[in-house]
């Protein structure tokens, strides 16, 4: 069936990772956009006070007119409001400048309004900064929806280096998740006949392997380490663009992370919860889960419920509901999900909850 269907690949036109990018943003936008001249920047109050002035200056020097919108919350309503603002003000390009929230709002607003989209992450916390998928509140379920791939990704390593270390390490956890997500995808292909892309799989897996071999530099937060981490996040985001779904980057470990958000709120960062989920799902997949656990520990990421700031019970509860969050996304957790007993055994066995 899928051999005859059309597969569309949506990937960025240009990606720049390096130093002094902020000052040169206008130059890069000019390379990608020939006719468009009006920019709306979506950003949070903190990024606004630290970097907006410099960004505006760079864009204005390159001949763009610039306005901004403050990212209030990562909801569909706010994204639609940003889209309307872009339409009313005549902006042709929407720039998401900041963490996941600003970027997801800009991404979705750009799709809604048919405008250009530029992603300018200020932190290396997850691969949504480069993927065509937006994760916003207000849909029925906590999942990402297809928005659009950035035309341009601009990453200033100096800005990312000044972001809180914990947030950047979360990106490492998000990438480690690819060890299990690609296994879940292959399983769904074998058991459910789902489309499976070997190339997207290799690319996603490479990003996890790459950061694993550079874990020391990444843990130290050196410029070199951050650059490796950022490039791996880009490559994982592009893998989703090539796959046409979040499949290569999001499997059972992500279902667990989403479930934990439902059960325990936003206490752990996304990538932290994904990391712990990966330990447990790697165990189920028969992968080297102890190695994954050690790797996470070495960069200072949580490996237990306590370190995540949640209770043992919340981890068990999240494991039992994880499979039902997205029933169409088949994973190692099966269709009905884990029983309480199975969930508890899994979490104990992998040391995520205290051994009784
Ligand atoms: Zn993720």
Boltz pocket constraint, residues with backbone or C-beta under 6 A from the ligand:
constraints:
  - pocket:
      binder: B
      contacts: [[A, 126], [A, 127], [A, 174], [A, 249], [A, 250], [A, 254], [A, 270], [A, 274]]
      max_distance: 6.0
